[in-house]
Amino acid sequence: MKNTGLIFFVFSLFLLSCNKQDPKEQIQYLEGYWEIDKVKVSEDSTITYKVNQNVDYLEIEGKTGQRTKVRPQMDGSFKTSNSAEKLELKIEEDSLRIYYKTPYDSWKETVLNASNDQLVIKNDQDKIYHYKKYTPISIETNEEK
């Protein structure tokens, strides 16, 4: 029985390593409007966001870009905070890292997963941010045109 458990464990590790995303592939999914879905702050604590007043806009060109906080408006436009965080993308230790820099601070985050509709990032405090692609809220009216 002990050998069966060991074989299962080794096989599970093998499957998990096969599913790891290529960091170079993740880059193509970063650009766009992202809203926080939830934040895992510890093993037994997760904060879920039902509504977000602000959305992160990631603009990527090659290995550099910026992140800007924007606020969606009812007409589909965005108000910007006029403060953008410069960023640089680096692949280190088989992971995609995002290095941010402002006049006041600098920090890095690690991309754990990226796709067309989901982005998962871990920061230096081991908090894991789950983002979903922003979709505008559609408010239908009964008025005829």
DSSP file (Angstrom, degrees, kcal/mol; ACC not computed):
  #  RESIDUE AA STRUCTURE BP1 BP2  ACC     N-H-->O    O-->H-N    N-H-->O    O-->H-N    TCO  KAPPA ALPHA  PHI   PSI    X-CA   Y-CA   Z-CA
    1    1 A M     >        0   0    0      0, 0.0     4,-1.8     0, 0.0     5,-0.2   0.000 360.0 360.0 360.0 -37.3    0.0    0.0    0.0
    2    2 A K  H  >  +     0   0    0      1,-0.2     4,-2.0     2,-0.2     5,-0.2   0.889 360.0  52.4 -64.2 -38.0    2.8    2.4    0.8
    3    3 A N  H  > S+     0   0    0      1,-0.2     4,-2.6     2,-0.2    -1,-0.2   0.864 105.6  54.8 -65.8 -35.2    4.3    2.0   -2.7
    4    4 A T  H  > S+     0   0    0      2,-0.2     4,-2.4     1,-0.2    -1,-0.2   0.911 108.6  48.5 -63.5 -42.3    0.9    2.8   -4.3
    5    5 A G  H  X S+     0   0    0     -4,-1.8     4,-2.3     2,-0.2    -2,-0.2   0.897 112.3  48.5 -63.8 -41.7    0.7    6.1   -2.4
    6    6 A L  H  X S+     0   0    0     -4,-2.0     4,-2.5     2,-0.2     5,-0.2   0.912 111.5  49.1 -65.7 -43.3    4.3    6.9   -3.4
    7    7 A I  H  X S+     0   0    0     -4,-2.6     4,-2.5     1,-0.2    -2,-0.2   0.917 111.6  49.5 -62.7 -43.2    3.5    6.1   -7.1
    8    8 A F  H  X S+     0   0    0     -4,-2.4     4,-2.5     2,-0.2    -2,-0.2   0.908 111.1  50.2 -61.3 -42.6    0.4    8.2   -7.0
    9    9 A F  H  X S+     0   0    0     -4,-2.3     4,-2.3     2,-0.2    -2,-0.2   0.935 112.5  45.5 -62.1 -47.7    2.3   11.1   -5.4
   10   10 A V  H  X S+     0   0    0     -4,-2.5     4,-2.1     1,-0.2    -2,-0.2   0.905 113.5  50.1 -63.6 -42.0    5.0   11.0   -8.1
   11   11 A F  H  X S+     0   0    0     -4,-2.5     4,-2.3    -5,-0.2    -1,-0.2   0.894 109.5  51.6 -63.4 -40.4    2.5   10.7  -10.9
   12   12 A S  H  X S+     0   0    0     -4,-2.5     4,-2.4     2,-0.2    -2,-0.2   0.915 109.2  49.8 -63.2 -43.4    0.5   13.7   -9.5
   13   13 A L  H  X S+     0   0    0     -4,-2.3     4,-2.3     1,-0.2    -1,-0.2   0.901 109.6  52.2 -61.2 -40.8    3.7   15.8   -9.4
   14   14 A F  H  X S+     0   0    0     -4,-2.1     4,-1.7     2,-0.2    -2,-0.2   0.926 110.2  47.9 -60.9 -46.1    4.4   14.8  -13.0
   15   15 A L  H  X S+     0   0    0     -4,-2.3     4,-1.3     1,-0.2    -2,-0.2   0.903 111.5  50.4 -63.4 -41.3    0.9   15.9  -14.1
   16   16 A L  H  < S+     0   0    0     -4,-2.4     4,-0.5     1,-0.2     3,-0.2   0.894 109.6  50.1 -64.4 -39.9    1.2   19.2  -12.3
   17   17 A S  H >< S+     0   0    0     -4,-2.3     3,-0.6     1,-0.2    -1,-0.2   0.830 108.1  54.1 -69.0 -30.5    4.6   20.0  -13.9
   18   18 A C  H 3< S+     0   0    0     -4,-1.7    -1,-0.2     1,-0.2    -2,-0.2   0.797 105.3  54.3 -71.3 -27.9    3.2   19.2  -17.3
   19   19 A N  T 3< S+     0   0    0     -4,-1.3    -1,-0.2    -3,-0.2    -2,-0.2   0.539  78.5 118.6 -85.4  -6.6    0.3   21.6  -16.8
   20   20 A K    <   -     0   0    0     -3,-0.6     2,-0.1    -4,-0.5    93,-0.1  -0.407  67.8-119.8 -65.3 131.3    2.6   24.6  -16.0
   21   21 A Q        -     0   0    0     91,-0.3    -1,-0.1    -2,-0.1    -2,-0.1  -0.402  22.7-109.0 -71.9 144.3    2.2   27.4  -18.5
   22   22 A D    >>  -     0   0    0      1,-0.2     4,-1.3    -2,-0.1     3,-0.7  -0.633  24.1-140.5 -71.3 123.2    5.1   28.6  -20.6
   23   23 A P  H 3> S+     0   0    0      0, 0.0     4,-0.8     0, 0.0     3,-0.2   0.839 101.4  56.2 -58.2 -34.2    6.0   32.1  -19.2
   24   24 A K  H 34 S+     0   0    0      1,-0.2     4,-0.5     2,-0.2     3,-0.5   0.867 105.2  53.0 -64.4 -34.8    6.6   33.4  -22.8
   25   25 A E  H X4 S+     0   0    0     -3,-0.7     3,-0.7     1,-0.2     4,-0.3   0.809  99.4  63.3 -69.1 -30.4    3.1   32.3  -23.7
   26   26 A Q  H >X S+     0   0    0     -4,-1.3     3,-1.7     1,-0.2     4,-0.5   0.806  86.9  72.6 -65.3 -29.9    1.6   34.2  -20.8
   27   27 A I  H >X S+     0   0    0     -4,-0.8     3,-1.4    -3,-0.5     4,-0.5   0.862  87.3  61.9 -56.3 -39.9    2.8   37.6  -22.2
   28   28 A Q  H <4 S+     0   0    0     -3,-0.7    -1,-0.3    -4,-0.5    -2,-0.2   0.715 104.1  49.6 -61.7 -21.0    0.2   37.6  -25.0
   29   29 A Y  H <4 S+     0   0    0     -3,-1.7    -1,-0.3    -4,-0.3    -2,-0.2   0.554  89.6  81.6 -95.0  -9.1   -2.7   37.6  -22.5
   30   30 A L  H <<  +     0   0    0     -3,-1.4    28,-0.3    -4,-0.5    -2,-0.1   0.882  68.0  89.0 -69.9 -39.9   -1.6   40.5  -20.2
   31   31 A E  S  < S+     0   0    0     -4,-0.5     2,-0.3    -3,-0.1    28,-0.2  -0.309  70.3  50.3 -66.7 138.1   -2.7   43.5  -22.2
   32   32 A G  E    S-A   58   0A   0     26,-2.5    26,-2.9     2,-0.1     2,-0.5  -0.838  92.0 -40.5 136.7-170.9   -6.2   44.7  -21.5
   33   33 A Y  E     -A   57   0A   0     -2,-0.3   101,-2.6    24,-0.2     2,-0.4  -0.837  54.5-177.3 -98.1 124.1   -8.7   45.7  -18.8
   34   34 A W  E     -AB  56 133A   0     22,-3.1    22,-2.9    -2,-0.5     2,-0.4  -0.966  10.4-164.6-126.5 136.4   -8.7   43.5  -15.7
   35   35 A E  E     - B   0 132A   0     97,-2.7    97,-2.7    -2,-0.4     2,-0.2  -0.951  31.2-106.8-119.9 144.2  -10.8   43.6  -12.6
   36   36 A I  E     + B   0 131A   0     -2,-0.4    95,-0.3    18,-0.3     3,-0.1  -0.473  32.8 176.7 -69.4 130.6  -10.1   41.8   -9.4
   37   37 A D  E     -     0   0A   0     93,-3.6    12,-2.7     1,-0.4     2,-0.3   0.808  66.0 -21.5 -97.3 -47.3  -12.3   38.8   -8.8
   38   38 A K  E     -CB  48 130A   0     92,-1.6    92,-3.1    10,-0.2     2,-0.4  -0.985  50.9-141.9-159.8 160.6  -10.8   37.6   -5.5
   39   39 A V  E     -CB  47 129A   0      8,-2.6     8,-3.0    -2,-0.3     2,-0.9  -0.991  10.1-149.4-130.7 123.2   -7.6   37.8   -3.4
   40   40 A K  E     +CB  46 128A   0     88,-2.8    88,-2.2    -2,-0.4     6,-0.2  -0.821  20.3 175.2 -90.7 106.9   -6.3   34.9   -1.4
   41   41 A V  E     -     0   0A   0      4,-1.6     2,-0.3    -2,-0.9     5,-0.2   0.712  65.1 -10.1 -88.9 -21.9   -4.6   36.6    1.5
   42   42 A S  E >  S-C   45   0A   0      3,-1.6     3,-1.3    86,-0.1    -1,-0.2  -0.941  85.6 -80.4-160.5 177.4   -3.7   33.4    3.3
   43   43 A E  T 3  S+     0   0    0     -2,-0.3     3,-0.0     1,-0.3    -1,-0.0   0.843 129.7  27.7 -56.1 -35.1   -4.3   29.6    3.2
   44   44 A D  T 3  S+     0   0    0      1,-0.1     2,-0.4    -3,-0.0    -1,-0.3   0.110 111.3  74.3-118.0  22.3   -7.7   30.0    5.0
   45   45 A S  E <   +C   42   0A   0     -3,-1.3    -4,-1.6     2,-0.0    -3,-1.6  -0.949  47.0 167.4-142.5 120.6   -8.7   33.6    4.0
   46   46 A T  E     -C   40   0A   0     -2,-0.4     2,-0.5    -6,-0.2    -6,-0.2  -0.996  21.2-149.8-130.9 135.0  -10.0   34.8    0.6
   47   47 A I  E     -C   39   0A   0     -8,-3.0    -8,-2.6    -2,-0.4     2,-0.4  -0.915  14.7-157.5-103.7 126.3  -11.6   38.2   -0.1
   48   48 A T  E     -C   38   0A   0     -2,-0.5     2,-0.6   -10,-0.2   -10,-0.2  -0.880   3.3-149.8-107.2 136.2  -14.2   38.1   -2.9
   49   49 A Y        +     0   0    0    -12,-2.7     3,-0.1    -2,-0.4    -2,-0.0  -0.915  17.4 176.1-107.9 119.6  -15.1   41.3   -4.9
   50   50 A K  S    S+     0   0    0     -2,-0.6     2,-0.4     1,-0.3    -1,-0.2   0.828  75.9  21.7 -87.4 -36.2  -18.6   41.5   -6.3
   51   51 A V        -     0   0    0    -14,-0.0     2,-0.5     0, 0.0    -1,-0.3  -0.996  66.6-161.1-135.2 137.9  -18.3   45.0   -7.7
   52   52 A N        -     0   0    0     -2,-0.4     3,-0.0     1,-0.1    -3,-0.0  -0.977  11.2-169.0-120.9 126.9  -15.2   47.0   -8.6
   53   53 A Q  S    S+     0   0    0     -2,-0.5     2,-0.3    18,-0.1    -1,-0.1   0.801  80.4  45.2 -78.0 -29.0  -15.1   50.7   -9.0
   54   54 A N        -     0   0    0     17,-0.2     2,-0.3   -18,-0.0   -18,-0.3  -0.853  66.3-163.2-118.8 152.4  -11.7   50.6  -10.5
   55   55 A V  E     - D   0  70A   0     15,-3.1    15,-3.0    -2,-0.3     2,-0.5  -0.964  21.9-122.9-130.1 145.0  -10.2   48.4  -13.2
   56   56 A D  E     -AD  34  69A   0    -22,-2.9   -22,-3.1    -2,-0.3     2,-0.6  -0.794  20.1-158.7 -89.8 127.5   -6.5   47.8  -14.0
   57   57 A Y  E     -AD  33  68A   0     11,-3.1    11,-2.3    -2,-0.5     2,-0.6  -0.935   6.6-162.8-106.4 116.3   -5.5   48.6  -17.6
   58   58 A L  E     -AD  32  67A   0    -26,-2.9   -26,-2.5    -2,-0.6     2,-0.5  -0.876   5.0-171.3-101.1 124.4   -2.3   46.9  -18.7
   59   59 A E  E     - D   0  66A   0      7,-2.8     7,-2.1    -2,-0.6     2,-0.4  -0.970   9.3-173.9-116.3 119.0   -0.6   48.2  -21.8
   60   60 A I  E     + D   0  65A   0     -2,-0.5     2,-0.4     5,-0.2     5,-0.2  -0.939  16.7 175.7-120.9 133.6    2.2   46.0  -23.0
   61   61 A E  E >  S- D   0  64A   0      3,-3.3     3,-1.6    -2,-0.4     2,-0.6  -0.879  70.7 -51.3-134.5 103.1    4.7   46.7  -25.8
   62   62 A G  T 3  S-     0   0    0     -2,-0.4    -2,-0.0     1,-0.2     0, 0.0  -0.599 121.6 -20.1  71.2-118.2    7.4   44.0  -26.1
   63   63 A K  T 3  S+     0   0    0     -2,-0.6    26,-3.4    -3,-0.1     2,-0.3   0.272 129.9  59.8-107.1   8.5    8.9   43.6  -22.6
   64   64 A T  E <   +DE  61  88A   0     -3,-1.6    -3,-3.3    24,-0.2     2,-0.3  -0.811  54.0 120.8-129.6 171.3    7.8   46.9  -21.2
   65   65 A G  E     -DE  60  87A   0     22,-1.7    22,-2.5    -2,-0.3     2,-0.3  -0.974  43.6 -94.9 169.7-154.8    4.5   48.8  -20.5
   66   66 A Q  E     -DE  59  86A   0     -7,-2.1    -7,-2.8    -2,-0.3     2,-0.5  -0.991  11.3-138.2-154.2 156.9    2.4   50.3  -17.9
   67   67 A R  E     -DE  58  85A   0     18,-2.2    18,-2.9    -2,-0.3     2,-0.4  -0.983  23.9-174.6-118.1 128.4   -0.5   49.7  -15.5
   68   68 A T  E     -DE  57  84A   0    -11,-2.3   -11,-3.1    -2,-0.5     2,-0.5  -0.976  23.1-131.6-125.3 135.6   -3.1   52.4  -15.1
   69   69 A K  E     -D   56   0A   0     14,-0.7    12,-1.8    -2,-0.4     2,-0.3  -0.750  34.2-179.9 -82.8 127.1   -6.1   52.4  -12.7
   70   70 A V  E     -DE  55  80A   0    -15,-3.0   -15,-3.1    -2,-0.5    10,-0.2  -0.916  23.6-139.9-128.0 156.0   -9.2   53.4  -14.6
   71   71 A R  E     - E   0  79A   0      8,-3.1     8,-2.5    -2,-0.3   -17,-0.2  -0.959  23.4-129.4-117.9 115.5  -12.8   53.9  -13.5
   72   72 A P  E     - E   0  78A   0      0, 0.0     2,-0.3     0, 0.0     6,-0.2  -0.338  22.2-149.5 -63.2 142.4  -15.5   52.7  -15.9
   73   73 A Q    >   -     0   0    0      4,-2.8     3,-1.8     1,-0.1     0, 0.0  -0.728  25.4-110.4-109.5 161.0  -18.2   55.2  -16.8
   74   74 A M  T 3  S+     0   0    0      1,-0.3    65,-0.2    -2,-0.3    -1,-0.1   0.773 116.3  58.2 -62.2 -27.3  -21.9   54.5  -17.6
   75   75 A D  T 3  S-     0   0    0      1,-0.0    -1,-0.3     2,-0.0     3,-0.1   0.405 123.1-101.5 -86.2   4.8  -21.3   55.6  -21.3
   76   76 A G  S <  S+     0   0    0     -3,-1.8    -2,-0.1     1,-0.3     2,-0.1   0.335  87.8 114.2  94.9  -7.5  -18.6   53.0  -21.8
   77   77 A S        -     0   0    0     -5,-0.1    -4,-2.8     1,-0.0     2,-0.4  -0.264  58.5-127.9 -86.4 179.8  -15.7   55.4  -21.4
   78   78 A F  E     -E   72   0A   0     -6,-0.2     2,-0.5    -3,-0.1    -8,-0.0  -0.981   1.3-143.4-131.1 142.4  -13.1   55.4  -18.6
   79   79 A K  E     -E   71   0A   0     -8,-2.5    -8,-3.1    -2,-0.4     2,-0.3  -0.902  26.8-145.3 -97.8 134.7  -11.8   58.0  -16.2
   80   80 A T  E     -E   70   0A   0     -2,-0.5   -10,-0.2   -10,-0.2   -12,-0.0  -0.702  16.1-136.5-103.1 154.6   -8.1   57.6  -15.6
   81   81 A S  E     -     0   0A   0    -12,-1.8   -11,-0.1    -2,-0.3    -1,-0.1   0.532  36.1-131.2 -82.4  -6.7   -6.2   58.2  -12.4
   82   82 A N  E    S+     0   0A   0    -13,-0.2     2,-0.5     1,-0.1   -12,-0.1   0.621  78.4 104.5  62.5  13.4   -3.4   59.9  -14.4
   83   83 A S  E     -     0   0A   0    -14,-0.2   -14,-0.7     2,-0.0     2,-0.4  -0.945  49.9-176.8-125.8 112.6   -0.9   57.8  -12.4
   84   84 A A  E     -E   68   0A   0     -2,-0.5     2,-0.6   -16,-0.2   -16,-0.2  -0.858  20.5-138.5-109.0 141.5    0.6   55.0  -14.4
   85   85 A E  E     -E   67   0A   0    -18,-2.9   -18,-2.2    -2,-0.4    17,-0.2  -0.879  21.6-133.7 -97.8 119.7    3.0   52.4  -13.0
   86   86 A K  E     -EF  66 101A   0     15,-1.6    15,-2.2    -2,-0.6     2,-0.3  -0.434  28.6-166.3 -68.0 146.0    5.8   51.6  -15.4
   87   87 A L  E     -EF  65 100A   0    -22,-2.5   -22,-1.7    13,-0.2     2,-0.4  -0.971  18.2-162.6-138.8 154.5    6.4   47.9  -15.8
   88   88 A E  E     -EF  64  99A   0     11,-2.1    11,-3.0    -2,-0.3     2,-0.4  -1.000  16.7-140.0-134.4 135.3    9.0   45.5  -17.2
   89   89 A L  E     + F   0  98A   0    -26,-3.4     2,-0.3    -2,-0.4     9,-0.2  -0.812  25.2 171.7 -98.2 133.3    8.5   41.8  -18.0
   90   90 A K  E     - F   0  97A   0      7,-2.3     7,-3.4    -2,-0.4     2,-0.7  -0.998  29.0-137.1-138.9 142.5   11.2   39.3  -17.2
   91   91 A I  E     + F   0  96A   0     -2,-0.3     2,-0.4     5,-0.2     5,-0.2  -0.902  36.1 164.2 -99.9 118.4   11.3   35.5  -17.3
   92   92 A E  E >   - F   0  95A   0      3,-2.5     3,-1.4    -2,-0.7    -2,-0.1  -0.999  61.2  -4.4-136.8 134.9   13.1   34.3  -14.2
   93   93 A E  T 3  S-     0   0    0     -2,-0.4    -1,-0.1     1,-0.3     3,-0.1   0.884 128.7 -55.7  51.5  45.3   13.2   30.8  -12.7
   94   94 A D  T 3  S+     0   0    0      1,-0.2     2,-0.3    -3,-0.1    -1,-0.3   0.733 119.6 102.8  60.9  25.8   10.7   29.5  -15.3
   95   95 A S  E <  S-F   92   0A   0     -3,-1.4    -3,-2.5   -73,-0.1     2,-0.6  -0.976  74.1-118.4-136.1 150.8    8.1   32.2  -14.3
   96   96 A L  E     -FG  91 111A   0     15,-0.6    15,-3.0    -2,-0.3     2,-0.4  -0.793  33.7-165.8 -87.4 123.3    7.0   35.5  -15.8
   97   97 A R  E     -FG  90 110A   0     -7,-3.4    -7,-2.3    -2,-0.6     2,-0.6  -0.881  11.7-151.9-111.1 141.7    7.8   38.3  -13.4
   98   98 A I  E     -FG  89 109A   0     11,-3.0    11,-2.1    -2,-0.4     2,-0.6  -0.965  10.0-160.4-112.3 118.0    6.3   41.8  -13.7
   99   99 A Y  E     -FG  88 108A   0    -11,-3.0   -11,-2.1    -2,-0.6     2,-0.3  -0.884   9.9-162.7-100.2 121.2    8.6   44.5  -12.2
  100  100 A Y  E     -FG  87 107A   0      7,-3.2     7,-1.4    -2,-0.6     2,-0.3  -0.745   7.4-174.2-103.3 150.2    6.8   47.8  -11.4
  101  101 A K  E     +FG  86 106A   0    -15,-2.2   -15,-1.6    -2,-0.3     5,-0.2  -0.970   9.8 165.3-148.2 131.1    8.4   51.2  -10.8
  102  102 A T        -     0   0    0      3,-3.0     3,-0.2    -2,-0.3   -17,-0.1  -0.804  55.0 -97.6-126.9 172.5    7.0   54.5   -9.7
  103  103 A P  S    S+     0   0    0      0, 0.0     3,-0.1     0, 0.0   -18,-0.0   0.717 125.1  38.9 -62.4 -17.0    8.8   57.6   -8.4
  104  104 A Y  S    S+     0   0    0      1,-0.2     2,-0.3     0, 0.0    -3,-0.0   0.640 123.5   2.2-108.5 -18.6    8.0   56.4   -4.9
  105  105 A D        -     0   0    0     -3,-0.2    -3,-3.0     2,-0.0     2,-0.3  -0.975  48.2-151.4-161.0 166.4    8.4   52.6   -5.0
  106  106 A S  E     +G  101   0A   0     -2,-0.3     2,-0.3    -5,-0.2    -5,-0.2  -0.981  24.3 153.7-147.0 147.3    9.3   49.5   -6.9
  107  107 A W  E     -G  100   0A   0     -7,-1.4    -7,-3.2    -2,-0.3     2,-0.3  -0.959  27.6-127.5-161.4 171.3    8.1   45.9   -6.5
  108  108 A K  E     -G   99   0A   0     -2,-0.3    16,-0.5    -9,-0.2     2,-0.3  -0.945  12.1-166.6-132.4 155.2    7.6   42.7   -8.4
  109  109 A E  E     -GH  98 123A   0    -11,-2.1   -11,-3.0    -2,-0.3     2,-0.5  -0.943  17.2-132.8-133.7 156.1    4.8   40.2   -9.0
  110  110 A T  E     -GH  97 122A   0     12,-3.0    12,-2.9    -2,-0.3     2,-0.6  -0.946  15.0-134.6-114.4 128.5    4.8   36.7  -10.4
  111  111 A V  E     +GH  96 121A   0    -15,-3.0   -15,-0.6    -2,-0.5    10,-0.2  -0.713  24.2 176.7 -80.7 120.5    2.3   35.6  -13.1
  112  112 A L  E     -     0   0A   0      8,-3.0   -91,-0.3    -2,-0.6     2,-0.3   0.797  68.6  -1.6 -91.6 -35.0    0.9   32.2  -12.0
  113  113 A N  E     - H   0 120A   0      7,-1.5     7,-2.9   -93,-0.1    -1,-0.4  -0.981  60.9-177.4-156.7 144.1   -1.6   31.8  -14.8
  114  114 A A  E     + H   0 119A   0     -2,-0.3     2,-0.3     5,-0.2     5,-0.2  -0.984  14.9 146.8-147.4 135.0   -2.8   33.9  -17.8
  115  115 A S        -     0   0    0      3,-2.6     3,-0.1    -2,-0.3    -2,-0.0  -0.843  62.7 -77.8-148.6-175.0   -5.5   33.4  -20.4
  116  116 A N  S    S+     0   0    0     -2,-0.3     3,-0.1     1,-0.2    16,-0.0   0.839 128.8  19.5 -59.8 -33.6   -7.9   35.4  -22.5
  117  117 A D  S    S+     0   0    0      1,-0.1    16,-1.3    15,-0.1     2,-0.3   0.385 120.5  54.7-122.7   3.5  -10.3   35.8  -19.5
  118  118 A Q  E     - I   0 132A   0     14,-0.2    -3,-2.6    -3,-0.1     2,-0.4  -1.000  47.5-178.4-143.4 142.3   -8.3   35.1  -16.4
  119  119 A L  E     -HI 114 131A   0     12,-1.8    12,-3.5    -2,-0.3     2,-0.5  -0.987   5.9-170.1-139.0 126.8   -5.1   36.4  -14.8
  120  120 A V  E     +HI 113 130A   0     -7,-2.9    -8,-3.0    -2,-0.4    -7,-1.5  -0.978  11.4 177.1-123.1 123.2   -3.6   35.1  -11.6
  121  121 A I  E     -HI 111 129A   0      8,-2.4     8,-3.4    -2,-0.5     2,-0.5  -0.967  18.1-152.6-130.5 139.3   -0.7   37.0  -10.0
  122  122 A K  E     -HI 110 128A   0    -12,-2.9   -12,-3.0    -2,-0.4     6,-0.2  -0.942  16.8-154.5-111.4 131.0    1.2   36.5   -6.7
  123  123 A N  E >   -H  109   0A   0      4,-2.4     3,-1.8    -2,-0.5   -14,-0.2  -0.347  36.4 -90.4 -96.6-178.2    2.8   39.5   -5.0
  124  124 A D  T 3  S+     0   0    0    -16,-0.5   -15,-0.1     1,-0.3    -1,-0.1   0.697 125.2  57.9 -65.7 -20.2    5.8   39.8   -2.7
  125  125 A Q  T 3  S-     0   0    0      2,-0.1    -1,-0.3     0, 0.0     3,-0.1   0.238 118.7-110.6 -92.7  13.2    3.5   39.4    0.4
  126  126 A D    <   +     0   0    0     -3,-1.8     2,-0.4     1,-0.3    -2,-0.1   0.674  69.8 146.0  64.6  20.1    2.3   36.0   -1.0
  127  127 A K        -     0   0    0    -88,-0.0    -4,-2.4     2,-0.0     2,-0.6  -0.727  41.3-144.0 -83.5 137.3   -1.1   37.4   -1.7
  128  128 A I  E     -BI  40 122A   0    -88,-2.2   -88,-2.8    -2,-0.4     2,-0.5  -0.915  10.1-157.6-110.2 116.5   -2.6   35.8   -4.8
  129  129 A Y  E     -BI  39 121A   0     -8,-3.4    -8,-2.4    -2,-0.6     2,-0.6  -0.810   0.9-160.2 -96.1 124.6   -4.8   38.1   -7.0
  130  130 A H  E     -BI  38 120A   0    -92,-3.1   -93,-3.6    -2,-0.5   -92,-1.6  -0.925  15.1-173.7-105.1 116.6   -7.4   36.5   -9.3
  131  131 A Y  E     -BI  36 119A   0    -12,-3.5   -12,-1.8    -2,-0.6     2,-0.3  -0.785  10.4-158.5-107.3 151.6   -8.4   38.9  -12.1
  132  132 A K  E     -BI  35 118A   0    -97,-2.7   -97,-2.7    -2,-0.3   -14,-0.2  -0.951  37.3 -91.8-123.6 151.9  -11.1   38.4  -14.7
  133  133 A K  E     -B   34   0A   0    -16,-1.3   -99,-0.2    -2,-0.3     2,-0.2  -0.375  49.4-112.0 -60.6 133.2  -11.3   40.3  -18.0
  134  134 A Y        -     0   0    0   -101,-2.6  -101,-0.2   -78,-0.2    -1,-0.1  -0.491  34.4-174.1 -71.3 132.2  -13.4   43.4  -17.5
  135  135 A T        -     0   0    0     -2,-0.2     3,-0.1    -3,-0.1    -3,-0.0  -0.998  29.0-114.0-125.3 129.5  -16.7   43.4  -19.3
  136  136 A P        -     0   0    0      0, 0.0     2,-0.4     0, 0.0   -62,-0.1  -0.244  31.4-109.9 -61.0 146.4  -18.8   46.6  -19.3
  137  137 A I        -     0   0    0      1,-0.0     2,-0.6     2,-0.0   -61,-0.1  -0.647  30.1-145.0 -76.8 128.5  -22.1   46.5  -17.4
  138  138 A S        -     0   0    0     -2,-0.4     2,-0.7    -3,-0.1   -64,-0.0  -0.864  12.8-168.1-100.9 119.2  -25.0   46.6  -19.9
  139  139 A I        -     0   0    0     -2,-0.6     2,-0.3   -65,-0.2    -2,-0.0  -0.922   9.6-157.5-108.9 113.3  -28.0   48.5  -18.7
  140  140 A E        -     0   0    0     -2,-0.7     2,-0.3     2,-0.0    -2,-0.0  -0.675   4.8-161.0 -91.2 142.7  -31.0   47.9  -20.9
  141  141 A T        -     0   0    0     -2,-0.3    -2,-0.0     2,-0.2     0, 0.0  -0.835  23.3-132.5-117.1 159.6  -33.8   50.4  -21.0
  142  142 A N        +     0   0    0     -2,-0.3     2,-0.2     2,-0.1    -1,-0.0   0.315  67.2 121.8 -92.3   7.9  -37.4   49.8  -22.2
  143  143 A E        -     0   0    0      1,-0.1     2,-0.3     2,-0.0    -2,-0.2  -0.479  60.4-130.1 -73.8 140.7  -37.3   53.0  -24.3
  144  144 A E              0   0    0     -2,-0.2    -1,-0.1     1,-0.1    -2,-0.1  -0.639 360.0 360.0 -87.5 148.5  -38.0   52.7  -28.0
  145  145 A K              0   0    0     -2,-0.3    -1,-0.1     0, 0.0    -2,-0.0   0.434 360.0 360.0 -96.3 360.0  -35.6   54.4  -30.4
